[in-house]
């Protein structure tokens, strides 16, 4: 299946791409090749193949959740740009008072 120049220009317009004449010609060939590969796959009989969302088995790669001592509060807050009463201080994200300069 060979795409027309107008079809490539239409797809480029949908994607909001400004393409030069050389780019349109190059993409016309590339997109036509891709559609040819898809057409070849479409001719395969896949009726006996069950639908799958994942082709490989999924396994969790999480480590065990073991309790251990945390860093001291002073070390954690040492490089904080702002802190108050032993906590990180951040600007309000949704409304609130004006930010401190």
Secondary structure, DSSP 8 states (H G I E B T S, - for coil): ----HHHHHHHHHHTT----HHHHHHHHHHHHHHHHHHHHHHTS--TTS---S-SS----------------HHHHHTT-SSEETTEE----SSS-S----
